[in-house]
Amino acid sequence: MEYFLWWHWIVLGIILVVMELVVPSFTIFWFGLGAIITGLLLAVLPEISLKWQLLVFSGSSIGFTFIWFRLFVPRKKIKALLVDEQAAIGQTGIAATRALNPGESGRVAFSVPVLGDESWAYLADEPIETGNRVRVVAVLAPHKGGRIQERILKVEKVW
């Protein structure tokens, strides 16, 4: 195809925006918006060459994406000390490693960051297998030689 009509860009934009519903990365949306902007510009100025259309599409798509991730996406906060530990209690995650004996530690993964991280060391009073769903019941700050070590989450199995 040697040229695009304005409605081709609009349809492409709508397809990309709808694809965002299937692939929730919130990046495809901005490319869809870039295609819609290109289509609207082409509807107003129909003599724009394909090279300029592609330039407008890529420039606006990249620009929208950059602005979104630069200005609007909340940045990851400084870990640990600035986050309320009470907010972690009650959060559920999946055991990434097992801990079969009391006092044995494992790793738990969360779909939403807890205290700034998606993965934490955990302790439990019951055997935990890989893949078990667990709930945070406490945040432990073990001391070693007078210094606080990395915090560990105390968890219980969710039935």
Steps between C-alpha positions, in 0.01 A plus 500: 500500500650828392285726715272495800165672518405687815256231609770231473689676778183537709419129466860408585481726804176345620641150453809591704292660777276190515809276508596678821208322664665166420861602567485729804837672464358848442752552221298379202237759594741785422582356157126474434461862600791591268322325211176684577686835509660415165160412354346825622790701361469320167125573494577872534807499270442218246812576293749387769743242360539153650844594636351790696212283616743244638704776661192649668387154613835397644574841652161534668499137620846525651422845638179385670678194642792708628271758660292227665793314653694815584229715656202291600615154606579507871863428562608217723543641848816466706473161662409400847539787746250732335230234465258413779561141608140468616388528137687174424301301754218311333657507150497165320763350274627172358786305656782496245709259709398253764572508872405168653637549854414773752776764496599412142471797266369511145404759239152631434397690186226764488313622193499852648813630676496466877727744686650594164591150375318219321705226669583454868658246733244339729472284810202287597394284795366235263639320195466707181534339158593681180183644349307523829308820548614684813391807699733742682433501876803701618812680383810385689820703527761255630799639689850362460789653688296806595412580136163451334525253214269475196139475605323167472128445467324257730228323302225245541353268241170611348263212458 
